[in-house]
Amino acid sequence: ASAHGGHVSDALADWLLETGFTPTFTLPIANTDVAGVGKMLAHPLSCISGSDAGAHLQMFCGAGDTTLLLTRHVRDRGDLSLEAAVHGLTKRQADMLGLRGRGVLAPGMAADVVVFALDELVYGEDRPANDLPGGLSRLTRDPGGFRHTIVNGEIVQSGGKATVALPARWLARAA
């Protein structure tokens, strides 16, 4: 912008014109107050939840938010115990959403299980993938090191690779 002269927005507009509006921008959307986020996550009124990963494919990648919780706020910083984080991701959510038969490992309950070793988890960087219809790109993140994911008793992911099993079904909220 300084080499161009004038206001920064004028330099940006001229550059976009010169490049035929082909550049794309990735702007990080995050709360950079890591300690503050840790306090919020540990608060008894907070609801730890999944992200809307996939809703904003070209703007940011929410995939891996659970991995970030487990690596940064449990393993690395100790903001939450592993037990508190798992409870927040499972039983607490199921209760809040009225999902009967979910959230705990017990006889008669759905066998939804994620197998992992905390020291093996990795929260990776966003990376582009050019696999959307029309040749469009999206942001994604490599698998975080989870060993297995089991839904309704069937393995749907093992070693970061999806299986062919698709046992998940829509869950209606309990009345």
N, C-alpha and C positions, 0 to 999 in steps of 0.2 A: 504494500500500500504506500509506503514512503517513497519507493522508486517511481511509482505511478503518479504521485502528487494528488492533492485533493483529499476528499473524505474517504475513509475506509470503505464505506458502502458503495461509493462510485467505482473504486478500484475493483471490488468484488463483482459488481454488475458488468463492468467492461470485460473482466476475465471470463465471466460466464458467457458473454456474447462471443468473445474470441474463440472459446472452446465449444461452441454450438450447444451449450447447456447440457453437455454430457457428464460433467463431474457429479459425483454423489458425495454426500456429507454424512458422516456418522457422528452424532453428538451424544456423549455419554449422559444418561439420565440416571443419576444416583444420588443418594444421600452420602456425602463424603464425611460426615461426622460419625465415624465408625463406633466410637465409644457411646455416642448418643443412641445409635441404632441398637447397640448391645443392651443398653438400659431399657429401651422400649420392648425389645424381644423378651427380656426377663421379667417385665412387669406382669403381675397376675391378671390384668385385664386385657392384655394383648392377645391377639389371635394370630398365631404363626400359620401361614398359609402358603399354598403354591402361588405361582405367578400366572400371568396371562400369556405365558410363553406361546408364541405363535400368532398372537393377535396383532403384532406390530413387526412383522417379519423383516421389513426393510429398514426399520428405524433403530431397533435395539433387540438384543437377545435376552429374553427372560429365562431361557432354558438353563438349568443349573442353579436356580435360586436355592433349592434344598441343599445342594452341594456347598454353596457359599455359606449357608447357615451352619452346616456341620463342620466345615473346615475353619472358617474365620471365627465364628462366634462360639463354637463348642471346643474344638481341638486347639486352635491357636490362641484365642483370647480368654477362653473360660467364662464368657458372659453367661452361658447356660450349661448345665450338666447335660450329658448325653441323654440321660433318662428324661429330663425336662423337655429337651428338643424333640425327642421321639414321641413323647406324650402329646406335645403341642401339634405335631404333624399328623397324629393318628386319632387317638381317643377324643381329645379335646375338639378337634374339627368335626368328627363324626357326631358327637353329642350336640355341638352347636348347630350343625346342619340337619339334625334329625335323621341321620342315616343309621337305621337299625341294623344290627348284625355286622357292624364295621367298627374298626378302631382298636380292637384288642385281639390277642391270640387266645382263643378259648374254644372248647368243643361247641359245635353248632354255629360258629361264626364263620364268615367268609375267610378263606385262606389267602389274604392279601399280605405279602411279606416282601421286604427288601433286605437282601443279605449284603452286608458290607463290613469292611474293617476300617475304622476311622482313620488310621494312619496311611491307608492306601488311597484315600479320596483326594482328588485334584480338581480345583476350580480353574478351568482353563480360560484363555482369552477368546473373545468373539472372533469369528473368522467368516469371510464371505463364502457362500455356496451358490453356484449358478445353476439351480435346478428347479426354478419355478416356471410355470407356463409362460410362453412368450419370451423366453430367454432372460427373464428378470432374475435378479439375485436377491438373496436373503442373508441374514446373519444367523449363525449357528454357533454351537460350542461342542467340542468333543465330549464323549461320555466321561463322567467324573470318576470312574473307578469302582462303581458298584458291581458286586460279583453277580448277583442274580436279582431279578424282579419277578415275583410270582403273583398272579391275579386269579382269584377264584381257584386256586390250587394248581394253575398251569404256569409254567415258566414262559414269560414273554420276552425276557432279555437275559442273556448270559454273557458275562465278560465284555459288556459293551456292544454286543450284537443282538439285534432283534431276532426272535424266533418267528415261526409262522403262526403261532397261537394268538388268537384274538378273542379271549374269553370275557372281556369287559362288557358290561351292559349298563344302560341308563339306570340310575338309582333315583327313585322318587323320594322326596322328603316324607318322613313319617308324619301322619296327621297329629 
